[in-house]
Amino acid sequence: MSVVSIQGVKHSIKKNKSGDIVVEHTNIDNGKYDKINLTKKAKVKTISEGIKATKKWHKKNPYHNK
């Protein structure tokens, strides 16, 4: 498991029971907790690839301060 802080929000990237790489974080807009399967969405196979994919996505889609 790896915990990465991206734009002040902690993202934990880990393998689930079935071996898929998932990222878990709290949505900054509404406080909703969500889990995204990076193996299905971004075709990643390792945790380090998951970190890169998460950082890349947030670079293109930054959080906006209200």
Residue frames relative to the residue before (quaternion, step in Angstrom):
aa qw qx qy qz dx dy dz
M 1.0000 0.0000 0.0000 0.0000 0.00 0.00 0.00
S 0.0791 -0.7786 0.6218 0.0302 3.53 -1.13 0.73
V 0.1776 -0.7636 0.6118 0.1051 3.57 -1.04 0.79
V 0.0459 -0.7990 0.5982 -0.0411 3.54 -0.72 1.16
S 0.2517 -0.7464 0.5950 0.1596 3.57 -0.98 0.85
I 0.0003 -0.7883 0.6131 -0.0511 3.55 -0.64 1.17
Q 0.8378 -0.0992 -0.0067 0.5369 3.54 -0.60 1.25
G 0.7360 -0.4538 0.2171 0.4531 3.56 1.00 0.90
V 0.6483 0.4674 -0.3204 0.5085 3.59 1.27 0.06
K 0.3592 -0.7419 0.5257 0.2100 3.57 -0.80 1.01
H 0.1047 -0.7641 0.6362 0.0217 3.53 -0.96 1.02
S 0.1349 -0.7723 0.6130 0.0981 3.58 -0.80 0.93
I 0.1243 -0.7900 0.6002 0.0149 3.52 -0.78 1.13
K 0.1801 0.7925 -0.5529 0.1838 3.54 -0.63 1.15
K 0.5300 -0.5804 0.5022 0.3606 3.53 -1.39 0.07
N 0.3154 -0.7267 0.5707 0.2162 3.56 -1.03 0.75
K 0.7660 -0.3915 0.2465 0.4463 3.58 -1.28 0.01
S 0.7127 0.4393 -0.2651 0.4783 3.60 1.06 -0.66
G 0.6088 -0.6012 0.3336 0.3957 3.60 1.29 0.11
D 0.5064 0.6343 -0.4330 0.3920 3.59 1.26 0.07
I 0.4195 -0.6691 0.5513 0.2692 3.56 -1.22 0.58
V 0.0119 -0.8062 0.5905 -0.0342 3.58 -0.76 1.07
V 0.2298 -0.7270 0.6265 0.1620 3.54 -1.26 0.53
E 0.1142 -0.7826 0.6111 0.0319 3.55 -0.97 0.96
H 0.1927 0.7719 -0.5910 0.1335 3.57 -0.95 0.87
T 0.4746 -0.6305 0.5275 0.3145 3.52 -1.35 0.21
N 0.4309 -0.6906 0.5199 0.2588 3.54 -0.88 0.98
I 0.4343 -0.7412 0.4575 0.2295 3.55 -0.65 1.16
D 0.6486 0.5594 -0.3242 0.4016 3.62 1.04 -0.69
N 0.8420 0.1075 -0.0277 0.5280 3.58 0.82 -0.92
G 0.5327 -0.6658 0.3931 0.3441 3.60 1.22 0.22
K 0.4521 0.6954 -0.4431 0.3401 3.58 1.25 0.23
Y 0.3618 -0.7191 0.5597 0.1967 3.57 -0.95 0.96
D 0.0639 0.8130 -0.5775 0.0373 3.57 -0.86 0.87
K 0.2576 -0.7384 0.6136 0.1094 3.49 -1.36 0.48
I 0.0813 -0.8008 0.5932 0.0111 3.60 -0.78 1.04
N 0.3345 -0.7362 0.5589 0.1836 3.56 -0.85 1.01
L 0.2442 -0.8092 0.5228 0.1108 3.57 -0.31 1.29
T 0.5573 0.5875 -0.4006 0.4287 3.59 1.16 -0.41
K 0.7149 0.4224 -0.2500 0.4980 3.59 0.97 -0.82
K 0.7239 0.4569 -0.2529 0.4509 3.61 0.92 -0.88
A 0.8313 0.1910 -0.0566 0.5189 3.60 0.81 -1.00
K 0.4313 -0.7366 0.4327 0.2901 3.61 1.29 0.14
V 0.3373 0.7417 -0.5157 0.2649 3.62 1.02 0.73
K 0.2590 -0.7831 0.5513 0.1256 3.56 -1.18 0.64
T 0.7708 0.2476 -0.1515 0.5671 3.59 1.22 -0.38
I 0.6465 -0.5178 0.3909 0.4014 3.55 -1.28 0.33
S 0.6465 0.5169 -0.3328 0.4517 3.62 0.96 -0.77
E 0.6244 0.5025 -0.3365 0.4943 3.61 1.08 -0.64
G 0.6253 0.5434 -0.3261 0.4554 3.59 1.10 -0.70
I 0.6254 0.5216 -0.3282 0.4787 3.58 1.05 -0.78
K 0.6668 0.4983 -0.3029 0.4639 3.59 0.88 -0.92
A 0.6652 0.5046 -0.3061 0.4574 3.60 0.93 -0.87
T 0.6502 0.5130 -0.3143 0.4641 3.58 1.01 -0.79
K 0.6610 0.4939 -0.3022 0.4774 3.58 0.95 -0.87
K 0.6401 0.5253 -0.3219 0.4591 3.59 0.99 -0.82
W 0.6585 0.5079 -0.3147 0.4576 3.59 0.91 -0.88
H 0.7035 0.4568 -0.2734 0.4708 3.59 0.89 -0.89
K 0.5690 0.5630 -0.3885 0.4565 3.60 1.17 -0.36
K 0.7063 0.4292 -0.2450 0.5069 3.58 1.04 -0.82
N 0.7816 0.2230 -0.0910 0.5754 3.60 1.14 -0.65
P 0.0179 -0.8500 0.5264 0.0104 3.63 0.48 1.12
Y 0.5389 -0.5665 0.5036 0.3675 3.52 -1.31 0.41
H 0.2578 -0.7564 0.5814 0.1528 3.57 -1.04 0.76
N 0.3864 -0.7077 0.5429 0.2347 3.57 -0.87 0.94
K 0.3604 -0.7406 0.5307 0.1999 3.53 -0.99 0.89
